[in-house]
Amino acid sequence: MYGGMGSLNDIVLHRDGKVLKYENNEFDALRERLYALTRD
């Protein structure tokens, strides 16, 4: 899920060919939170 090709870390959100900066930052924070919860 977190390592290797095609993992959760490879996801980048786009709309109409443009990177969604705010949404990607929020997704990254949620991904970090999920990792912390599963690690504990």
C-alpha positions as MATLAB code, in Angstrom:
seq = 'MYGGMGSLNDIVLHRDGKVLKYENNEFDALRERLYALTRD';
ca = [
       0.000    0.000    0.000;
       2.847    2.432    0.810;
       5.781    1.063   -1.155;
       6.613    0.122   -4.697;
       5.161    1.100   -8.024;
       1.455    1.911   -8.058;
       1.237    2.516   -4.323;
      -0.895    5.013   -2.448;
       2.059    7.412   -2.481;
       1.948    7.590   -6.297;
      -1.470    9.251   -6.442;
      -1.507   12.871   -7.632;
      -4.874   14.585   -8.010;
      -5.556   16.551  -11.228;
      -8.481   18.373  -12.810;
      -8.528   19.537  -16.416;
      -4.808   18.814  -16.737;
      -3.859   20.935  -13.709;
      -2.472   19.643  -10.425;
      -4.807   20.321   -7.494;
      -2.341   21.770   -4.995;
      -4.687   22.212   -2.012;
      -6.362   18.846   -2.513;
      -3.023   17.059   -2.866;
      -1.757   18.664    0.351;
      -4.899   17.545    2.164;
      -4.643   14.046    0.678;
      -1.010   13.884    1.819;
      -2.015   14.837    5.373;
      -4.708   12.144    5.379;
      -2.226    9.598    4.026;
       0.208   10.459    6.836;
      -2.576   10.139    9.407;
      -3.600    6.752    7.999;
      -0.003    5.557    8.144;
       0.340    6.684   11.763;
      -2.892    4.910   12.740;
      -1.887    1.644   11.082;
       1.643    1.801   12.483;
       0.433    2.022   16.094;
];
